[in-house]
Amino acid sequence: MAVLGIDIGGSGIKGRLVDTMTGRLLSDRMKIATPQPSTPAAVADVVAEIVEHFEHRGPVGCTFPAVVKAGRTLSAANVDESWIGTDATALFSARTGLAVTVLNDADAAGIAEVAHGAGRGRSGVVVLLTFGTGIGSAMFLDGNLIPNTEFGHLSFRGHESVEDWAAARVKKEEGLSWREWTERVNAFLGHLDNILSLDLFIVGGGVSRKMDKWGHWLDSSVDVVAARLANDAGIVGAAMAAADSC
């Protein structure tokens, strides 16, 4: 089934057509800069522009950097605060005239990785963590998503949010070596494992493509693997969620 997946971020909004049965990408990527300010109406206009670009008339899946419940965005990370409480599903559906499914961005990436990437065939408790400006998370039990975990916002070692201590952004801001940064990642992974008794960590975000620089410093009793779908995981997962909603 060909479904349009759209990944909404703080700096860019990108879309591609996806074969949701295989995870295969069916088109080139279209990317548009996220409007500033990134109000609901402005972002909806970009979503509609991407839909028209692909001349798509079927279901659409959209990721969003927020807690999303029943299509409503309950937080706002790197987007305008006016998104808090917005019915994003109704907004995008009205603007495009199509059936739109909206879900958390890390959850979408996790859905794709569990179905078609590094988590395929893995049972038990699996957590995907995306290390970038912040830390996104997605959690699965035997392949079933437990949505909106937001582990990056846990308080840890005196920090209100662990992403302020261990996100990839912090490595650059504090001039940390790969080893120094990985020690922080190890502490965070160990903390999550102590709480959740995990079976697999999947690492996403830009650092997943550089694990040759830091992976040998990992010290975890749980398997840690790099995400396979890279920056397209959110698009693929959004499309899959939309297909499941049909």
C-alpha positions as CSV (number, residue, x, y, z in Angstrom):
1,M,0.0,0.0,0.0
2,A,1.5,3.4,-1.0
3,V,1.1,5.9,1.8
4,L,2.5,9.4,2.1
5,G,4.7,9.8,5.2
6,I,5.5,13.3,6.5
7,D,8.1,14.0,9.2
8,I,7.6,17.3,11.0
9,G,10.6,18.7,12.8
10,G,11.7,22.0,14.3
11,S,13.8,22.9,11.3
12,G,12.4,21.0,8.4
13,I,9.3,19.1,7.2
14,K,9.9,16.2,4.8
15,G,7.8,13.7,3.0
16,R,8.1,10.6,0.8
17,L,5.8,7.9,-0.5
18,V,6.2,4.5,1.3
19,D,5.3,1.0,0.5
20,T,4.0,0.2,4.0
21,M,4.2,-3.6,3.6
22,T,7.9,-3.6,2.9
23,G,9.1,-0.2,4.2
24,R,10.5,0.6,0.8
25,L,10.6,4.2,-0.3
26,L,8.7,4.9,-3.5
27,S,9.7,8.5,-4.2
28,D,12.4,11.0,-3.8
29,R,12.2,13.1,-0.6
30,M,10.6,16.6,-0.6
31,K,11.8,18.8,2.2
32,I,10.6,22.3,3.1
33,A,11.9,24.5,5.9
34,T,9.7,24.6,8.9
35,P,8.0,28.0,8.9
36,Q,8.9,30.5,11.6
37,P,6.9,30.9,13.7
38,S,5.8,27.3,13.4
39,T,2.2,27.9,14.2
40,P,-0.4,25.2,13.5
41,A,-1.8,27.1,10.5
42,A,1.6,27.7,9.0
43,V,2.7,24.0,9.4
44,A,-0.6,22.8,8.0
45,D,0.0,24.9,4.9
46,V,3.4,23.1,4.4
47,V,1.8,19.7,5.0
48,A,-0.8,20.5,2.3
49,E,2.0,21.7,-0.1
50,I,3.8,18.3,0.3
51,V,0.5,16.4,-0.3
52,E,0.0,18.4,-3.5
53,H,3.5,17.9,-4.6
54,F,3.0,14.2,-4.7
55,E,-0.5,14.5,-6.0
56,H,-1.4,12.1,-3.3
57,R,-5.1,11.2,-2.6
58,G,-4.8,8.4,-0.1
59,P,-4.0,8.3,3.7
60,V,-1.3,10.4,5.2
61,G,0.8,9.8,8.2
62,C,2.5,12.7,10.1
63,T,5.1,12.7,12.8
64,F,5.2,15.5,15.4
65,P,7.8,16.4,18.1
66,A,5.3,16.2,21.0
67,V,3.3,13.9,23.1
68,V,0.3,13.0,20.9
69,K,-2.9,11.4,22.2
70,A,-5.9,10.7,20.0
71,G,-4.4,13.1,17.4
72,R,-4.0,16.0,19.8
73,T,-0.6,17.5,20.6
74,L,-0.1,17.9,24.3
75,S,3.4,19.4,24.3
76,A,5.7,21.3,21.9
77,A,9.4,20.5,21.5
78,N,11.2,22.9,19.1
79,V,7.9,24.2,17.7
80,D,5.5,27.0,18.6
81,E,3.8,26.7,22.0
82,S,0.4,27.3,20.3
83,W,0.5,23.6,19.4
84,I,-0.2,22.6,22.9
85,G,-3.7,21.3,23.0
86,T,-4.2,21.4,19.2
87,D,-6.2,18.7,17.4
88,A,-3.5,18.1,14.8
89,T,-5.4,15.3,13.1
90,A,-8.5,17.4,12.6
91,L,-6.3,20.4,11.5
92,F,-4.3,18.5,8.9
93,S,-7.3,16.5,7.6
94,A,-9.3,19.6,7.1
95,R,-6.5,21.4,5.4
96,T,-5.7,18.5,3.0
97,G,-9.1,16.9,2.6
98,L,-7.5,13.5,3.4
99,A,-7.4,11.1,6.3
100,V,-4.4,12.1,8.3
101,T,-2.8,10.1,11.2
102,V,-0.5,12.0,13.7
103,L,1.9,10.4,16.1
104,N,5.0,11.2,18.1
105,D,8.1,11.4,16.0
106,A,10.2,9.0,18.0
107,D,7.3,6.5,18.2
108,A,7.1,6.6,14.4
109,A,10.8,6.0,14.0
110,G,10.5,3.1,16.4
111,I,7.6,1.5,14.5
112,A,9.7,1.5,11.4
113,E,12.8,0.1,13.0
114,V,10.8,-2.7,14.8
115,A,9.0,-3.7,11.6
116,H,11.7,-3.2,8.9
117,G,15.0,-2.3,10.7
118,A,17.2,-3.1,13.6
119,G,14.4,-4.3,15.8
120,R,12.8,-6.7,13.3
121,G,12.3,-10.2,14.8
122,R,13.3,-9.1,18.3
123,S,11.0,-9.9,21.2
124,G,10.8,-8.6,24.7
125,V,11.3,-5.0,25.7
126,V,12.9,-2.9,23.0
127,V,13.7,0.9,23.4
128,L,14.7,3.2,20.6
129,L,16.6,6.3,21.6
130,T,17.2,9.1,19.1
131,F,20.2,11.3,20.1
132,G,20.2,14.7,18.5
133,T,19.2,18.2,19.8
134,G,17.3,16.2,22.5
135,I,16.7,12.6,23.2
136,G,13.6,11.0,21.7
137,S,12.3,7.6,22.8
138,A,10.0,4.8,21.7
139,M,9.3,1.6,23.7
140,F,8.0,-1.7,22.5
141,L,6.9,-4.9,24.3
142,D,7.0,-7.9,21.9
143,G,6.6,-5.5,19.0
144,N,3.7,-3.5,20.4
145,L,4.3,0.2,20.9
146,I,3.9,1.8,24.4
147,P,3.4,5.4,23.1
148,N,4.8,8.8,24.3
149,T,7.4,7.5,26.7
150,E,9.6,10.7,26.6
151,F,12.5,9.1,28.4
152,G,14.7,12.1,27.4
153,H,12.8,14.3,29.8
154,L,13.5,12.2,32.8
155,S,15.3,14.0,35.7
156,F,18.8,12.5,36.0
157,R,21.9,13.3,38.0
158,G,20.7,16.7,39.0
159,H,19.5,17.7,35.6
160,E,15.8,18.5,35.0
161,S,16.0,16.6,31.7
162,V,18.6,13.9,30.9
163,E,18.7,15.3,27.3
164,D,20.3,18.4,28.8
165,W,23.2,16.2,29.9
166,A,23.5,13.4,27.3
167,A,22.0,14.6,24.0
168,A,24.3,14.7,21.0
169,R,23.9,18.5,21.1
170,V,25.6,18.5,24.5
171,K,28.7,16.8,23.2
172,K,29.3,19.7,20.9
173,E,28.3,22.4,23.3
174,E,30.6,21.1,26.1
175,G,33.4,20.0,23.8
176,L,33.2,16.4,25.1
177,S,35.3,13.7,23.6
178,W,33.5,10.7,22.2
179,R,34.6,8.7,25.2
180,E,33.3,11.3,27.6
181,W,30.0,11.6,25.9
182,T,29.6,7.8,25.7
183,E,30.2,7.5,29.4
184,R,27.1,9.7,29.9
185,V,25.2,7.5,27.4
186,N,26.3,4.4,29.4
187,A,25.0,5.9,32.6
188,F,21.6,6.7,31.0
189,L,21.2,3.3,29.4
190,G,22.1,1.6,32.6
191,H,19.5,3.6,34.5
192,L,16.8,2.7,31.9
193,D,17.8,-1.0,32.1
194,N,17.6,-1.0,35.9
195,I,14.0,0.3,35.7
196,L,12.7,-1.6,32.7
197,S,14.8,-4.8,32.4
198,L,15.4,-4.3,28.7
199,D,16.3,-6.7,25.9
200,L,17.5,-4.3,23.2
201,F,18.5,-0.7,22.7
202,I,18.3,0.8,19.2
203,V,20.3,4.1,18.8
204,G,19.0,6.6,16.3
205,G,19.8,10.1,15.3
206,G,22.9,11.3,13.5
207,V,25.3,9.6,16.0
208,S,24.0,6.2,14.9
209,R,25.9,6.7,11.6
210,K,29.1,7.3,13.6
211,M,29.1,4.3,16.0
212,D,32.6,3.4,14.7
213,K,33.8,6.5,16.7
214,W,32.1,5.7,20.0
215,G,30.4,2.3,19.9
216,H,33.5,0.5,21.4
217,W,33.1,2.7,24.5
218,L,29.7,1.3,25.2
219,D,29.4,-0.7,28.4
220,S,25.9,-2.2,28.5
221,S,24.6,-5.6,29.6
222,V,21.9,-5.1,26.9
223,D,22.5,-5.3,23.2
224,V,22.9,-1.9,21.6
225,V,22.5,-1.6,17.8
226,A,22.4,1.3,15.3
227,A,19.1,2.2,13.6
228,R,19.1,1.0,10.0
229,L,16.6,3.4,8.4
230,A,18.4,6.5,9.4
231,N,16.6,9.8,8.7
232,D,13.8,8.1,6.8
233,A,12.6,6.0,9.8
234,G,10.0,8.6,10.9
235,I,8.6,8.9,7.4
236,V,8.3,5.1,7.1
237,G,6.7,4.8,10.6
238,A,4.2,7.6,10.0
239,A,3.1,6.0,6.7
240,M,2.7,2.6,8.5
241,A,0.6,4.2,11.3
242,A,-1.6,5.8,8.7
243,A,-2.1,2.5,6.9
244,D,-3.0,0.8,10.1
245,S,-5.6,3.4,10.8
246,C,-7.4,2.8,7.5
